């Protein structure tokens, strides 16, 4: 797991700061939240907050599920599958 980035001694980030932390636009993070995609978030009063450890874990999950960074998922490393000859 990668080391968390240095922050101002807080365990939570607002949506704009979380977007900056991830290197994406706040609008992208807002849309992901609306679609229930992306990193986990929660409300703290009126603010949408992201736990830094959850952001780091989400990024690691993305890396593990991407065939470009996980050689075990690379389709070029898989055995060819036989086509079934079922005809009706």
C-alpha positions as a Markdown table, in Angstrom:
| # | Residue | x | y | z |
|---|---|---|---|---|
| 1 | Unk | 0.0 | 0.0 | 0.0 |
| 2 | Unk | 1.3 | 3.4 | -0.8 |
| 3 | Unk | 2.2 | 6.0 | 1.8 |
| 4 | Unk | -0.4 | 8.6 | 2.4 |
| 5 | Unk | 0.4 | 12.1 | 1.1 |
| 6 | Unk | 1.2 | 14.8 | 3.6 |
| 7 | Unk | -1.8 | 16.7 | 4.7 |
| 8 | Unk | -2.5 | 19.3 | 7.3 |
| 9 | Unk | -2.8 | 16.8 | 10.1 |
| 10 | Unk | -6.5 | 16.0 | 9.3 |
| 11 | Unk | -8.0 | 12.6 | 8.7 |
| 12 | Unk | -10.8 | 14.0 | 6.4 |
| 13 | Unk | -10.9 | 16.1 | 3.3 |
| 14 | Unk | -13.8 | 18.1 | 1.8 |
| 15 | Unk | -14.9 | 17.3 | -1.7 |
| 16 | Unk | -12.7 | 20.0 | -3.4 |
| 17 | Unk | -9.6 | 19.0 | -1.3 |
| 18 | Unk | -10.2 | 15.3 | -2.0 |
| 19 | Unk | -10.4 | 16.0 | -5.7 |
| 20 | Unk | -7.1 | 17.9 | -5.5 |
| 21 | Unk | -5.6 | 15.0 | -3.5 |
| 22 | Unk | -6.6 | 12.6 | -6.2 |
| 23 | Unk | -5.6 | 14.9 | -9.0 |
| 24 | Unk | -9.1 | 15.1 | -10.6 |
| 25 | Unk | -11.6 | 17.9 | -11.0 |
| 26 | Unk | -14.1 | 18.5 | -8.2 |
| 27 | Unk | -16.9 | 18.1 | -10.8 |
| 28 | Unk | -15.7 | 14.6 | -11.6 |
| 29 | Unk | -15.7 | 13.6 | -7.9 |
| 30 | Unk | -19.2 | 15.2 | -7.5 |
| 31 | Unk | -20.5 | 13.2 | -10.5 |
| 32 | Unk | -19.0 | 10.0 | -9.1 |
| 33 | Unk | -20.6 | 10.6 | -5.7 |
| 34 | Unk | -24.0 | 11.3 | -7.4 |
| 35 | Unk | -23.7 | 8.0 | -9.4 |
| 36 | Unk | -22.5 | 6.1 | -6.3 |
| 37 | Unk | -19.1 | 5.4 | -7.9 |
| 38 | Unk | -15.6 | 6.5 | -6.9 |
| 39 | Unk | -14.2 | 6.6 | -3.4 |
| 40 | Unk | -16.5 | 6.3 | -0.3 |
| 41 | Unk | -17.7 | 9.5 | 1.2 |
| 42 | Unk | -20.1 | 10.7 | 3.9 |
| 43 | Unk | -21.8 | 13.8 | 5.2 |
| 44 | Unk | -20.4 | 15.7 | 8.2 |
| 45 | Unk | -23.1 | 18.2 | 8.8 |
| 46 | Unk | -23.6 | 19.9 | 5.4 |
| 47 | Unk | -20.2 | 19.0 | 4.1 |
| 48 | Unk | -19.3 | 16.0 | 2.0 |
| 49 | Unk | -16.2 | 14.5 | 3.5 |
| 50 | Unk | -13.7 | 11.8 | 2.4 |
| 51 | Unk | -11.4 | 9.9 | 4.8 |
| 52 | Unk | -7.8 | 10.1 | 3.5 |
| 53 | Unk | -7.2 | 6.4 | 4.3 |
| 54 | Unk | -10.3 | 5.5 | 2.3 |
| 55 | Unk | -9.0 | 7.5 | -0.7 |
| 56 | Unk | -5.7 | 5.7 | -0.5 |
| 57 | Unk | -7.4 | 2.3 | -0.3 |
| 58 | Unk | -9.7 | 3.2 | -3.2 |
| 59 | Unk | -6.7 | 4.1 | -5.4 |
| 60 | Unk | -5.0 | 0.8 | -4.5 |
| 61 | Unk | -8.2 | -1.1 | -5.4 |
| 62 | Unk | -8.3 | 0.7 | -8.8 |
| 63 | Unk | -4.7 | -0.3 | -9.4 |
| 64 | Unk | -5.4 | -3.9 | -8.5 |
| 65 | Unk | -8.4 | -4.1 | -10.8 |
| 66 | Unk | -6.8 | -2.6 | -13.8 |
| 67 | Unk | -5.2 | -5.1 | -16.2 |
| 68 | Unk | -2.5 | -2.6 | -17.2 |
| 69 | Unk | -1.1 | -2.6 | -13.7 |
| 70 | Unk | -2.1 | -6.1 | -12.6 |
| 71 | Unk | -0.5 | -8.6 | -14.9 |
| 72 | Unk | -2.7 | -11.4 | -13.7 |
| 73 | Unk | -5.7 | -9.6 | -15.2 |
| 74 | Unk | -4.0 | -8.9 | -18.6 |
| 75 | Unk | -6.1 | -10.7 | -21.2 |
| 76 | Unk | -2.9 | -11.3 | -23.2 |
| 77 | Unk | -1.6 | -13.6 | -20.4 |
| 78 | Unk | -4.7 | -15.8 | -20.4 |
| 79 | Unk | -5.1 | -19.1 | -22.3 |
| 80 | Unk | -7.3 | -18.8 | -25.4 |
| 81 | Unk | -10.8 | -20.1 | -24.8 |
| 82 | Unk | -12.5 | -22.5 | -27.1 |
| 83 | Unk | -15.7 | -21.4 | -28.8 |
| 84 | Unk | -18.7 | -23.6 | -28.1 |
| 85 | Unk | -20.3 | -25.0 | -31.3 |
| 86 | Unk | -23.8 | -25.1 | -29.9 |
| 87 | Unk | -26.3 | -24.4 | -32.7 |
| 88 | Unk | -30.1 | -24.6 | -32.5 |
